[in-house]
Amino acid sequence: MRRVITYGTFDLLHYGHIRLLQRCKAQGDYLVVALSTDEFNAGKGKKSYFNYEDRRNMLEAIRYVDLVIPEENWEQKATDVEKYHIDAFVMGDDWTGEFDFLKDQCEVIYLPRTPEISTTQIKNDLGSVPA
């Protein structure tokens, strides 16, 4: 069984997220999603609209996702790869090169993002919509 892992906040779940998860799952047989906790996001200066539990429940309902784990810090990636017996680490191409240090543990794949959609764009668009 080929195991794949990806990381993210997955707030305001949209078709770009679904497409990314589908393409991650296509890289193997079992997809682990490490979901940023609210505390980790706060440390990065980010605040999600949905809390961790709600975001986790949404991800668990997606057929491409086999397991959701908490992402609590930047350093856990190497440990996660070992702990979950990961064969492929997959991220969006906006992170190209950032995780190459994992190449001695597993394959590292950077997938193109869906260019016309992002959570930031949705938040910005909703902020400009009259109530």
URVENNOR-V845020 format. One line per field, one symbol per residue. psi: psi as a letter, one per 40 degrees, with the letter a starting at -180 (. if undefined). A space follows every 50 residues. Layout:
# URVENNOR-V845020
psi: ???
This chain:
# URVENNOR-V845020
psi: hhhiiiiidfighidddddddddddeeadhhhhhhhiddddddefihidi idddddddddehdehdhhihheideedddddddefhdhhhiieeehdded eededihhhhiiihdeiidddddddddehi.
